[in-house]
Amino acid sequence: MRKFTIMGFTEAELGFVLAALFVAVAIGAIHERDAAAAKVDEQVDVVAMLDSLRESQQELAREKALLQDSIDALMAKISTKVPQCWEKGEPREAIATVDVLGASRFRMNGQQLTMEQIRERLAPYIARGDSLGCRYIVRARPTAGVDARAQSDAVWRLRRWFDVNDRP
């Protein structure tokens, strides 16, 4: 039996070479497909991660808005005004009635006084109010001949130490 050769290979050898070539091509194709699939899987993972981050960002934004609303509501309820002493259990009536004679002149119990003299006379109430964290009420009455600016200035001076009722 004569061996048939092609390019120096026998038929059997050529079959093995072709089979090895087909296997090598198939393995290369499988490897390329696996690499492409891995890249697709990585891209899918990255897209999923980005979606998750976007959802987290939106959730944080919603929580921040809710927290800001809560803070705004709380701040609206917090008063910066010093409470009146009757809120702390003291009598509700005004501790004194002061007639406004000018921007820095007053009359109390028939005597003309300055703001300093009023503070001296009502010092026990000021001290008690400071210890309780409150302010006592003083009634300020306008008098004839006092203009609105002088009345306003006088009431402003009194408000430094007292809660002023200046309604006629």
Helices and strands as residue ranges (DSSP letters): E 5-6, E 9-10, H 11-77, G 85-88, E 96-100, E 105-108, E 111-114, H 115-121, H 123-132, E 137-142, H 148-159, E 163-165
